[in-house]
Amino acid sequence: MLVAAMPRKEQGWITFQLSPEERQLLEQYCKRFQRTKTDVLRSLLRSLQGQSLKQQGKQFDPGEVDLD
């Protein structure tokens, strides 16, 4: 019997659009490093939290974020 896990109430869904190039980049990255899209995006968000502490007052530069 297959049982699907229900999301925790504290969790939320975020839906957003990507260009075809951005989606391809994300999918290639996930395939190369054998990670899920959720895992990669969650890691990115967590890295931003650390970045914000270091860069208070500095404008966000997406080129400075490393997903590895």
PLY file of the C-alpha trace (Angstrom):
ply
format ascii 1.0
element vertex 68
property float x
property float y
property float z
element edge 67
property int vertex1
property int vertex2
end_header
0.00 0.00 0.00
1.35 3.43 -0.94
0.81 6.13 1.66
1.46 9.73 0.72
2.87 11.98 3.40
0.77 15.03 4.08
2.60 18.34 4.41
2.96 19.67 7.94
0.66 22.55 8.80
3.65 24.82 9.41
4.90 24.22 5.88
3.64 26.23 2.97
3.65 26.00 -0.78
5.29 28.60 -2.96
4.48 28.66 -6.64
6.39 30.84 -9.06
7.19 31.01 -12.73
10.55 30.42 -14.35
11.70 31.16 -17.83
12.42 28.04 -19.90
16.14 28.74 -19.48
15.87 29.06 -15.68
13.85 25.87 -15.43
16.35 24.00 -17.59
19.21 25.29 -15.44
17.47 24.13 -12.25
16.64 20.73 -13.72
20.19 20.22 -15.01
21.65 21.19 -11.65
19.33 18.79 -9.83
20.15 15.95 -12.18
23.89 16.58 -12.01
24.00 16.66 -8.21
21.14 14.19 -7.68
19.12 16.64 -5.58
15.45 17.53 -5.69
14.30 20.98 -6.77
12.87 21.49 -3.29
16.21 20.63 -1.70
18.14 23.00 -3.98
15.73 25.89 -3.47
15.60 25.32 0.30
19.43 25.38 0.41
19.43 28.60 -1.58
17.00 30.24 0.84
19.02 29.10 3.84
22.20 30.49 2.27
20.45 33.83 1.82
19.72 33.94 5.53
23.44 33.67 6.27
24.28 36.15 3.53
21.87 38.74 4.92
23.63 38.72 8.28
26.97 39.41 6.58
25.65 42.00 4.16
23.27 44.14 6.19
22.62 47.32 4.27
24.12 45.91 1.05
21.83 45.27 -1.92
21.25 41.60 -2.81
23.37 40.32 -5.69
22.18 36.90 -6.92
25.59 36.32 -8.49
27.10 36.10 -5.00
25.02 33.07 -3.94
26.70 29.67 -4.33
24.44 26.60 -4.40
27.24 24.11 -3.78
0 1
1 2
2 3
3 4
4 5
5 6
6 7
7 8
8 9
9 10
10 11
11 12
12 13
13 14
14 15
15 16
16 17
17 18
18 19
19 20
20 21
21 22
22 23
23 24
24 25
25 26
26 27
27 28
28 29
29 30
30 31
31 32
32 33
33 34
34 35
35 36
36 37
37 38
38 39
39 40
40 41
41 42
42 43
43 44
44 45
45 46
46 47
47 48
48 49
49 50
50 51
51 52
52 53
53 54
54 55
55 56
56 57
57 58
58 59
59 60
60 61
61 62
62 63
63 64
64 65
65 66
66 67
